[in-house]
């Protein structure tokens, strides 16, 4: 194969690839497979949200913006170099009076180029940027942390809501299976003359109600999944199958209720501490207003002059100088003192902010801990009730088949069992959600 033919084949291959990638089939938006979860555990859902949730991504970008703002302010510490260039043609030259007569001064054409260098030695604006750079960056990261904690809690609770909806559907499907069998049995018994027609009618009514309830549960599951996907930043049309271990979740309901709240563990407290340090730096900034601003400067001026345009740049008459500038406002009408007093009052106000925040932490912890203990106790009660309801239902079923109980008793036992099952799974997810609130109040949520 000649080199020319090889080059042509490569070109045609590349051309066909480009056309294929830009064809309508490939130009349609596709959901990337790597953006979907293959194993929808709670941990994976939370991790997915931390990586894809728009609010988290925005705060991460805010961190980068903050970093660029800091670097922009710190750039004033470096030498500032400028160059100015101009060309001037005088139609009328200035006249000066010398010994009683006027004389024309200067030349018609001139051009200059000015190199200037300025170096800050002491400048309170730049010094403030230097001393607060670390805390400003820290504040941005703490805001991101606070948002992440909120996302973890919201996604976890939404995860439990989806599981509750799925469990309710599973329970109603079990009920429908039992009710369909009961409906057939009562119908056959009615045809055989064993039971009254009302038993069959009651069975049909109960079955229809269960089917209607299943439709409601199906729609509720769709809404719950949509909310979970939104909180996760998950593609709306992407498939999301949740994976969970009920036994493990039952073991995870426990938390040490004897722990004391440590204010420093709360991200809100840490954020307030950072803000206080920034306010202290702000007070220093106003105190520095009594210190002169000092900067060094230097200039080199290229100066070309001539009466003929064609000879303008033949001769250069340069000039240059260096110096130090000191700027000190002597009297500002008491403005600097007022600014210092204001900064001191704002700093003093932070002490009350800390006291108020601690009080809110204590109240919040007392409330969420009470809710957790109440929900945990209800979970134990519902767990025991579920065992009793199953046993009662099985006994009444046997008694009904033996002719000792009416079908109304069976329906009542069935309803009690269904209600107890729903109460049990609801209590499980409620206590897990309450546990999250306790962890948030203690500042122990990890991500």
URTA-V255081 format. One line per field, one symbol per residue. psi: psi as a letter, one per 20 degrees, with the letter a starting at -180 (. if undefined). Layout:
psi=???
This chain:
psi=prhghgghggghghghgghghjqhgiiqpqophijqphnlrgghgghghhhipggghghhhhghgghhgghghiiihqpopqpppqpppohpqqpqpoliqqppparhpqqqpopqppopgpphghhghghigghggggghhgggghggggggggghhghhghggghhggghhggggghgghggghghhghijgrqhhghghhggggghghhhhgghghhgggghhgggghikqphjqpopqpqogghhhhjiqqojjqqpohiiphhghhhgghghhhghhghghhiiipqppqqrqqoppopqqiphhjgjhppmrqqrqrppppoogpkkjghghhggghgghghhhhhggggggghggggggghhggggghgghggghgghggghgggghghgghghijiqrhhhggghgggggghgghghghghghhhhhghghghikjpq.
